[in-house]
Amino acid sequence: MKRIFALLITAATFTSAFAQQEKFKDSRTDNHSKKEEQVYQKNFSSSVKERDEQVQRIKREFEQKIELVRYNRRLKNSEKTRQINLLERQRDQKLNDVARAFQNKNAYYNDKYATNNKKH
């Protein structure tokens, strides 16, 4: 009886230790995304290809995070829904930021080009 009781306490201890909420980060994707972001900030150009690559990267990262939440057995459905909605709003905000940066950069170059052409 003592062995069964000790085994149950040990199992409960391990279960509670591993049941702590995890951060939804994969160190490999985090390091990769940080490097990509630094390179993008240094060498930002208004090319459509670069913008599309950044959009795809953002979508891929948030899809991974959403899938982690969706298949997390420790969360209630209401908490899953709340976290998924939060992640979707964050994804949309980042996508809007990329679009706005692209538009602002193009507007600057278009204005500069138009101004230079008027002088001639």
Summary of the structure (lengths in Angstrom):
residues: 120
radius of gyration: 23.4
end to end distance: 96.3
largest distance: 96.3
contacts: 250
relative contact order: 0.08
helix: 82%
strand: 0%
